Amino acid sequence: MSQKIDLNTSLIGQIEKELSGLPLPDTPNSLYDPFRYALKMGGKRVRPFMCLLANGLCGGNTDEAIPAALAVEILHNFTLVHDDIMDRADTRRGVESVFHKWDTNKAILSGDVMFSVSMQQLNYYGSNEKFGKHDYAALNEVFLNAITTVCEGQALDMDFVDRQDVDHDEYLNMIAGKTGALLGASLEMGAITAQAGSDTRKKLYSFGMELGLAFQIQDDLLDATADPEKFGKKLGGDIYEGKKTYLTILALERADGENKAFIQQVLDDNNPANDSVTKVLEMFHQLGVIKDISNEVDTHYEKAEEILNDFSESPYKTELNNLLLFLKNRDH
C-alpha cells in the first residue's frame, strides 16, 4: 500500500475518531443532538486535514495538532449551521439542515455551543508544558482573526444581495473572507502546533488563501462551463437563481449599456427563459469573462504551488500537492 493512501487514511480516520468521541453531554438533548447531527452530516474534513498536514510539513508531531484541527472543523460546521438559517436552506450535504430538522431557535443555540466547544479545544495548548504562552496566544489570535474575517465575508455576501453596484474587487474580498480565511488559518495553526517560525506560518496562511480564492472563483466558473451531469445542476444555474458571481459582476462591468441592461434584466427575472440564460452565457465568452477568469484561477493555483515548492520533500508535502492538483483539475 502506498504512503499516500496510508497517510491520508490515517489522518482522516484520526479526525473522524476524535470528532465522534467528543465528550458532549447527553442533556439537554435539544442542544447537543443537533450538534452531533451536524458533525455526522459528513464533509471532506479538508480544514482539519490541512491543519495536520501543515504540522507534519513543519516537522511536528501530528498528534499535537489534533485539538487545533478539531477546533477548525467544529467552527466550520458552526458556520454552516448558521449559514443555513440565514439562507433558509432546507438541506445540507443531501440531508435535512439542522434548522429544518429541529427549528431556528435550536439551530442558533446549538451553533453557539459549537462555537464555544471549538474554542475549548485550544485550551490543550494553554495547559500543556510543551507549548509556551506565545504558542497559545498565537493560536488564539489566528483562530479569532479567522472567525472575524469569516463573519465579515458573510456580512458582505448578504449586503451584495440588495446591491447592483458590486465590483469585482469587493467580490474577491468577500470570498477571501468566507472561504480563504479559515483555510489559511487551518494551515497556520498547524504550523504553530509544530512551533514553526513566523515566515513559515505566513507562507502556509498564504497557501491556504490562494487555494480558497482559486476554489471559489472556480466554482463560479464551473457553473457556466461544466458538464451539467457532473456538476449536478444545469448550465447557468447561478444565472437562473439571479446570483451575483464573479462572472456576472465582471460581465456587468465590461458590457455596454444595452447588453449590460439585458444581463441585469435576466438576473432580476424570477423565471428567466432558457434562451435568455443561454445568451448571457454566450456574452460571458464574447466579453472575455470566461477566458480571463479561467486564467485567474490558474494564477491562484500557480501561486499556491510556488509557495509549496519552498518546502522540503515529505509525505505531508506530497499530500498537500495532491490536494492542490485535485482541486485544480476538478470538473464539478
N, C-alpha and C positions, 0 to 999 in steps of 0.2 A: 504494500500500500504506500502511496506517495506521501511525502512530507506535507504537501499542500492539503491533502484530504485529512491527514492526522491532525494538523494544527487547526484547521477550520472546524472540524467536528469536535475536537477537544474544547476549544474556546467557546463555541456556540453552545455546546452541551453544558458547560460550566455556568454560562449565563442563565440558561433556562432552569437549571437546577437551583441556582441561588434565587431567581425570581419566584419560583414555585415554593421555595422554602422560607420566604419572608415570614417572620413571626408576627403575623397580623392577628389581632383579637377576633374572636368569634362574634362578639356583640359590640355595639349594635349592628345587626346584620344588614340593616338598611344603609349603613355607612361602608362596611367592609366587603359585602358581597359585590357591589358594583366595582370596587377597587380590584378584587380578584378577577372579576369578569373581564375588565379592561385589559389586564395583563395577559389573560388567556386567549384574547382575540387574535393573537399571532403577531405578525410583522417579521421583518427580516433581521431585527436586532442589529442594524447597521451601526448605530451610535455606540452601544457598549462594545461591540466587536472592534470598532476602530479605536476605542479607548484602550483596550487590552493590547491591540497591535502596536499602538504608539508606545506603550510601556515596554513591550518587548523590543521594539525598534531601537529604543534608547538604552537597552541593556538592563532593563529592570526585571523584577520577578512579577509575572502577570497576576499571581495570586494577590499581590499587594494592590493591584489596580481594580479588583472586583468591586469594592464599595463605591469607587468613583464611577465605574461602569453601570452599576445598579442605579446610582443617582441620576445619571443622564437618561437612562431608559425609563425610569419611573416618571421623571419630569416630562419626557417626550410624550408619554401616554396621557399624562395630566393635560398637556396642551391639546391633545386630540379630543379628550372628553369635553373640554370647554369649547373647542372649535365647533364640534358637532351641535352644541347648544346654540351657538351664535349663527351657524349656518342652517339650523333646523334640519340637519341631516338625519334621516331615519336609519341609515345603515352605515357601517364602518367595516371594511375588510370582508364584505359579503354577509355580515350578520347584523342584528339589531344594534344600533348605537346605544350607549349607556342611558342617555336621557330618554330615548324612545322606549327602552325596555323597562325602565323604572319611571322617573319623571324628572322634570327640570331641577327641582329643589334638591333631590337626592343626588343628581349628577353633579351639581355645583358643589355640594358638600363633600362628596366622595373625591372630586377633583382637588378640593382644598386639602384634604388629608393626604392625598397622593403627593402634593407639593411638600407638605410637612415631612412625610416619610422620605422623600428624595433628599431633603436637606439633612435628615438624621443620618443618612449613610456616611456623610463626610465626617461625622464625629469620630469615626475609626482613626482618622489621621490626627485628631487632636488629642487622643488618649494613647497613641502608640508611640513608644520611645524611639522607634526607627525614624520617625518624622519630626522635624523641628517645627517651631511655631511659624516660621516663614513658609514652610511647605503647606501647613494647614491654612494659613492666611491666603496664600496664593490660590489654593483650590477653591476656597470660598469666594474669592474675588472673581476668578474666571467664571465660576458657576453662576454667581449672582449677576454678573455683567451679561452673560448669555441670556438669562431669564429676562432681564430688562430689554435687551435687544430683540428677542423674540416677541415680546409684548408690543414693542414699538412697531415691528414689522406687521403684526396682526392689526394694529390700530390703523396703520397706513392702508392696508388692504381694505379695511372696512370703509375708510374715508374715500377711497378711489371709486367705490360703487356709485356714489352720487356726483362724481366729477367727470366732466368731459375734457378737461384740460391737463390730464396726467401726462407728463413727458417720460421719455424712456429712462432718463437718469433717476427719476423718482421711483420708477418701477424696479430698476436694478437695486436701489437702496432698500426697497420693500422686501424683495426676495432674499437679499443678503441677510436681512434680519430674520425672516421667517424660516429660511432653510439653511443658510450658510453658517449662522452664528453658533447653533448647537452642534453642528458637525465639527466646526473649528474648536469649540470648547471641549468636545469629547476627546479629540486628539491632544489638545494642550494639557488637559487634566491627566491623560495617560502619561504624558511626558513628565509632568510634575511628580506623579507617583513613582517614577523612575529617577527622580531628583535630577532631571536634566537641566542644563543651563538655559538662560533666557533666550539666547539666539535660536536654540533648538526648539524651544517652546513656540516662538514666533513663527518659525518655519512650518511647524505642524499645524498651527492655527490657520496660517495662510493656505496650506494644502487643503484643509477642510473647507475653507471659504471658497476656494476656486472650484472644488468639487460641487459644492452646494449651488453656486451660480450656474455652473455648466448643466447640472441635473435639472434645475427648474426651467432654465431657458429651453433646454432640450425637450422638456415636457410640452411646452407651448408649441415648439416646432413640430413635434410628432403629431400633434392634433391636426395639423394641416398637411402632413406628408406621409404618415404611417399607413400601413395596411390596416383597414378597419377591423378585420377579423383578428389580427394580432393585438391591436391597440384596445379592443374591447368596446369601441363606440364608433359611430360613423364619422367620416372625414368632416372636419369643420365643426365638430361638436361644440367647441367653445363659442363659435360664431352663433350657432343656433341658440345657445344659452345667453348670448349677449355679454359674455365675459370680457373684461379688459385683460388682454395678454400682451406680451412683448411684441407679438406680430401685429395685433390691431393698433397698438399705440404707435408703433413705428410707421405703419401704413397711413394712419391718420396724419402723422407729421409730414409725410412725403407727398401725399395725394394733393391734387389741385382742388379748387373749390367744388366743382361738380362731382368728382369722384369721392372726395372727402365726405360730402353730404350723403352720397349713396352708401358708403361704408357705415357711416353713423346711423343712417336710417335702418339698415339691415340689423345692426346691433341692437337698436331700440325696439325692433319689431318682436313682439312676444311669440310670433309663429311665422318666421321668415320662410319664403318659398325656397325650394331646393335650388332653383335656378339662380336666385339671388345670392345664396351662400356660395354656390359654385363660382359665380362671377367675382365675389370678394376673394376667394382662394386664388383665382387667376390673377387678380390685381396684386396679390402678395408677390407673385412671381414677376409681374411686369414692373413693379416698383423696386425690385431687387431686395425685397424684405427676406425672402426665403434664403437666398444666397448669402446675404450679409449676416443673418442670424446664425446660419449654419457655420459660417466662418468664425463667428464669435464663440460659439460652443466649442469648436475645435481649439480656439485660442486659450480658453479657460482650462481645458483638459491638458493642453500642452504646458501651460504654466504649472499645473499640479504635477505633471510628470517631471518637469525640471526641478521642482522642489524635492521630490522623492529621490531623484538621482543623486542628490547631495549626501544621501545616507549610505552607509556601508551595506554590502550584501548580507542578507539574513532571511530566514523563513518568513519573518514578520514583514520585511520589505516586499518579499515576493507576494504575500497575501494582499498587501495594500496595492501593489501594482496590478494584481489580478482583478481586484475590485475596480480600480480605475479603468482598466481595459473593458471590463464587463459593462460598466456604465457608459463608456464612450461608444461602444458598439451596439448598444441595445436598440431595438427597433419597435419597442412598445412599452 
